[in-house]
Each structure stands twice: as structure tokens, then as C-alpha cells.
Amino acid sequence: MTEAPSASQVRVNRDRLWRTLMELKEIGGYADEATGLRGVRRLSLTDEDAQARRRVVAWMEEAGLQVRVDRIGNVYGSRAGSDPSLPCVLMGSHIDTVATGGAFDGTLGVLGGIEVIRTLNEHNVATRRTIEVGFFTEEEGVRFGTDMLGSAVTSGRLTLGYAFALADDHGATVAEELVRIGFDGDAHERRPVPYAYIECHIEQGPILAAAGVDIGIVTGVQSISWQRLDLRGEAAHAGTTPIEHRADAGLAAAIVIVEVRRMCDSGDFGRLRGTIGKFALQPSQTNVIPASASLTIDLRNPDDDAMTAAEAHLQAFIDTLPDRCGVTGTLHRMAKTAVVPFDVDVQKLLGDTADDLGLGYVATMSGAGHDAQEIAAICPTAMVFVAGEHGGISHTPREYSTPTACGNGIDVLANAIIRLANQ
Amino acid sequence: MTEAPSASQVRVNRDRLWRTLMELKEIGGYADEATGLRGVRRLSLTDEDAQARRRVVAWMEEAGLQVRVDRIGNVYGSRAGSDPSLPCVLMGSHIDTVATGGAFDGTLGVLGGIEVIRTLNEHNVATRRTIEVGFFTEEEGVRFGTDMLGSAVTSGRLTLGYAFALADDHGATVAEELVRIGFDGDAHERRPVPYAYIECHIEQGPILAAAGVDIGIVTGVQSISWQRLDLRGEAAHAGTTPIEHRADAGLAAAIVIVEVRRMCDSGDFGRLRGTIGKFALQPSQTNVIPASASLTIDLRNPDDDAMTAAEAHLQAFIDTLPDRCGVTGTLHRMAKTAVVPFDVDVQKLLGDTADDLGLGYVATMSGAGHDAQEIAAICPTAMVFVAGEHGGISHTPREYSTPTACGNGIDVLANAIIRLANQ
């Protein structure tokens, strides 16, 4: 990949971008009790997601994009280049949210991509390569249990059959829900390989704000491990069962939760982050010692070896539970991704673009998983991060990035995409 | 209360008692996955409870009892004495179960009471006082959150209005459910004060078996404290939020669970038993740090002062959570009962009766709550415990007492009731 002749810098319409972000936020909007704010709940392939998909497709079509839907429900809008025989440049992200989400996670990269197209149209910018904007199905993994689903299928890590068979807590499958909401497209799920992919996304962390910049050039995504821990003890009466006779599955779960935190605090496993997000007890009665517990363990690590060591320690710790409290535990793998390094040339092009725009930036590793980690398997890929307020908190209605930060991020995206599309 | 002239000892029909226990167990019967056994799930005022109520009422009527239902759904069957002006002697318990229950908890005292009546009928035993057998609504507290509900209303500790307004997890109230299942009786909920009350119940603990006896004479019920702990942290992204920035409500819950166990193990609070039976996280997603957690804390103590100290320590510990992990906690009182000592004269009469039957027994305090602790507020009360197998485990399908142990317990009940009914 060589540098394209430097083009004069374009700027996107920040107000228009902001208006679309605020409009999409109302689809799946809800009053969040914990924060007193208005949040977004738009789980993948729900009615709310379907409504948002139709709204985004309409915006794509208004921007002159040729829209197609693939068999896993990924949606692409295409703006033809002067040489249609060349691989396209792709930008995008996702529009599904967690149950207590905000207006920016994922949507900034998608609505920003459409804003890039509008800006190219207004400035009559023609490009050599076709440019595409896409959004991927079930990035969050909240509803069907596997995150990056659409991008993992398109990159070939997961099969369409695997994805179709995934079911939500009520037994509805991905295949059924795609048909139900009318996004069971006919484009092949293994998309044509792009020339390059750039995803603009909120940082979801405090590093950019601490450095006093709006922009991060992402060097890669840390390793992510999702496991479910099933614990089996024995139900018994809370009042009459002596402490030393108990096999309390809830206590075992608590001991594991405390240990995961200790592992993070210890430094023994590098910059390990561990989270227990889901936790259920059975039979779930005030006066019955829990017979079983099930919890999810989300581990993140920027170093693959440290992650391997953390997982081994966790397994060894769980093996001590029978001695500690008479409870047996079994770990089930939900998902695992190794550290994904991003393409250094695309990173350099993004840094040069930010420099030319006069925008400060830092290089940073992503703590969160992103569709870009999947697309990186098929083409040169990198990401642009946009700073968030409140320490970059996300997955909560408090998630917020300023119009200026969003506009700066999408300006970098726009100009980098133009350069790539003219290579 | 003075000793009645000694009557010759009667013996109940053990086979008939056992058949009714096994028959009632099928109402609400289910295949328990954790144990591979058949369990009983008969939560109060459900369809299963209604079916069991109708079955027990039919048995009462077949035994010649005059049946009445009161406004909180307590059911009494009455066998007239020769002097109807005297207060009756009452026996009974409950027939509702926990979600993973067995065949004996509560039902032994009710079906045993009916077997006592059948035995009196067969032996043409007339008594001076009327004898009644009763069962009380929602003893377990599993469905509507307040245990001993029917007996607490009849003894006046709780009002009918309070009880009527309690709702289950789906919003169905006690008042609605009583009407729905047809057990909204018209007898006054504050029943006529009995001369004495005896409840026969499985021990639900290992003490009788360890002493090599089938029978326990219960000296009282330990103090019981039920509290709900609500924890408030902040939702945030599992991958991007640095450990030191987190306010993880699930971690706070785990720290509390571990501390409750440490309190029990320490001996600092006497023979404290603590159980966390219910535990829910929000928003309950694999990759979101929990914003809030809610759990129940069930504490038991045979000493009121030690219970007070345990509750004070727990509150103080919860007050340290903001410093420990940035999470605030609030305790909400669900229920609290002080130690209830049983009537020494009724205990002595039970012991004498066991002696006359040639049955060994030990005096013991109850670890579980029972309707008897409520009825003790209005009349002289005591309990007969029957030993259980497997360390007396209960609130699980493994709960089991042998036909011999059950028969011995109900023999003690029968002869003690005859003596009281002739005083």
C-alpha cells in the first residue's frame, strides 16, 4: 500500500451527523431507572433493531447508496468508484446495543460512514475504488450469546449454520428472527474481500480524555475470553443445616467472583480485566441454600500469554472448590479471541490523516471487542477511537461523546477513506 | 395445667398415615434434575396447592371433621368434645412447600393430625375438649415473601390487610389468589384461642439422628432475620473500564456473601447461620459490569443478643462497601422474629407421653421457623420433632423420614392430644 497523492481535506457536516445520532437513539429509547437518563435498548434482531435497520437503510438510500443485505443480516451500502474491478474500501460498525446502552456505541461508525458518503456527494468527490458502509448483526452478543456474530460469519471464523442455530433465552433462533424482521438477505454471507476496512468507534475508556485528545489510532484488540461457570452444590434448609454440612453453590460463586477480582488486582496476569456480568441461583428462595449457580466470566488481556496463565489459574482455583465448600464447578467456553493486531500501514495512514487535519491523537489498544477484529482476518484493518465523557463510560445511558469529538473522529474517517479509495 | 388421669396408650395406623403422605406428595410432584429424585413443588395458593387443599379437606371430611376456612385461607377440621364450651386443643402445620421440596415438611403434622382423628374414631375415644386439626396458609414464605403468613394473621402479629396486599413475582396478590383457588373462607381470621397447640414436624436437622432417637421435644424456635440487600454500583463496559474505576455491584454482593460465611465460621455471633438464597444482577449481561444487585440474607440464631450483634456487624460491614468497591448498599427488613420459647408444661406432657410409649427423645431447639412460633403467642404451645435421614436434610427431594419415625412421632402427638383434650 503506498500513499495516495494528498487530497485537500474534507470536513463532514457535524450538525447533520449529530441529528442522525440523536434520531436513531429514540429507536429503542427507554427511561433508565438507575441513572435517571434516557437510554437505548436495541438488542439484535428485535423489533427495535428492525426499526433502526429500516431507518439506517433509508438514510443509506437517501445518500445514493446501493443497499444489499446478506444471509446473516449484515447490511452494506455501496458508492461506485471509477474502477469497479478493484476491491472496495469498507467502513462500518453495528447498530445493536446492550440492554442498558447509549447513543454512540457502534452507531457512530455507521452513521458517521453515511455522513462521509453525504459529504463526498456534496463535494462531488469521485474515487477510484468503490466505497461501502456496512453494519454487522449482533455485535454485542447480548441476545444470542456470541458477540461479533455477523462480522465473524462474513470473515469465515463462524459458519452460517452455527449462527442460524443460536437461540435467545426464549428459544427464538437467529434464523427465525432474521426472517421475522425481514432481514434474511440473499447476498452471500462471505462478502467480497475489501481493500481495507476502517471502523470508527467510541473509545469506551478513559485513555484519550486523560491524554487530552479526541482521537485514538487503535493498534489492536486485546484477547477476550468468555466462559460460563456452572456450580453444583446441594439445596438444604437455611435454618437447620449446620454451616459445616453445607454445599452452598452461591457461596462458591461469591468465592470465585472475589478471586477473579484478586487476580486482576494482583498484577500476576498483566493488565487482566475480569467481569462477572450474569449470575443466577437455583432454586432462588430466601430460606433454601442454593443448589446450583451459573455465572459468566469475561476476561480481557492485552497479552495472550498472560491470558493463558489467567485462564489456567482460574481453572485450578475452581478445582479447589470441592475442598473449600463442597461445590463442584465446570467451565464452559462461550467465546475466545486472541490478541488481534491491526494493520500498521492503515494505522500510519490514519495518523497522517489526523496530522493533516491538525488533530492530536494517541495510539491505544482496544479493551473492547469490535467487528474490526473479525474483518482484520480478511483485509488490512484499523480503527479510529473517539473520546467519551465521564471516563469514557459506555454500556450505560451515561455514555456520551461531544459533537466536536464525534465530528473530529468522522473527519479522520472521511479523509482516510478518500486516500484509501484512491490507492 | 394439671396432669389428666393416665389413659391407656393408643397407636395410630402407620400404613394408613404413610399412604396419605405418599399420595399427597404426587400433587405438585416433579422430576428434580439436581438429585434425580421426584420432588414436590407446591407453592402457596397455586393450582397445585389448591388441589392438595381439596384432597386434605376431603380426608378431613371422611374422618368426620367439621371443616371451616378462614379469611386468610387457613383450614380447620373440628371433632366435637363432650363440653363444647371449653377451648379446643389444636394440632396442625402446613401443606405448602418450597420450589424444591419433599413429602414431609409440614404435611406430616397435618396428615398426622388427621390420622390421630381416625384413630380416635376407630377406638371410640371421646374427649372432654373439642379437638381440631388445621393447616396454615403460606408457611414457607416462598411465593409472597412473608413466611408463617396464615398463622401470623390468626395470632394477630400481622393484619389481614397486610397479608391480602402481598404479591408474588408476577404481581398476583394473596387476596386475588385466595379467591381464584376458592379458599377465601368466611371464618374470622383471628381464630378462637385454643387451650393448647401441638405441631408435629420433621426436624430438618441432624441432632435426633446423632442422638439415636426418633423424637425431639422442641424447647423453642431460634431467632430468624430476613433482610433484602440492594446494592447500587454503575454499569460500564467489561473490556474497557479499568479495574480501579469500577463500581461493580456484583463484586460487592460477593464480598458480602463471603463475609456472612466468615461471620458464621468465626463463632463471634454464637451459633449464627447465614444463607444468601436469592441473588439477582442488573443488567445481567456478560460484558457489562453490574449496575445493581439484590440479594436476600437469612440469619438464624438461638440467642437474641448474638443475633442483634450479628445484624449490627452486617450493617457496619455494608457501610464499608463504598470504600471497598465504590458500591452503596441498603438493607430492607423482610421479617424478624425473636427467639420463641415453648410452653414448659406442654413440653413436659410431651416428654411424659413419649416415656409412656417407651420412645427415647431429646430436648432440642428448632433451627427453622414454624407456625407454632406464631400460635405460641395466643396459647400454650410446643412441638414434636421427627428425625430425618441424610442428616435431616430438607427443602430438597432428598428429604426423608422413615415410616417408623413418622409413626412414632404421630403416636406421641395422638396421646398428648388425648391428655390435653381431657384436661
Interface residues (C-beta under 8 A of the other chain):
Chain A: A34 V98 A99 T100 E140 G141 V142 G145 D147 E203 Q204 G205 P206 Q222 I224 W226 R232 E234 A235 A236 H237 A238 G239 T240 T241 P242 I243 H245 D248 G250 L251 A253 A254 I255 I257 V258 R261 C264 D265 R273 T275 I276 G277 K278 F279 A280 L281 Q282 P283 S284 Q285 T286 N287 V288 I289 P290 A291 S292 T296 D298 R300 M334 S366 G367 A368 G369 G391 G392 I393 S394 H395 T396 R398
Chain B: A34 V98 A99 T100 E140 G141 V142 G145 D147 E203 Q204 G205 P206 Q222 I224 W226 R232 E234 A235 A236 H237 A238 G239 T240 T241 P242 I243 H245 D248 G250 L251 A253 A254 I255 I257 V258 R261 C264 D265 R273 T275 I276 G277 K278 F279 A280 L281 Q282 P283 S284 Q285 T286 N287 V288 I289 P290 A291 S292 T296 D298 R300 M334 S366 G367 A368 G369 G391 G392 I393 S394 H395 T396 R398
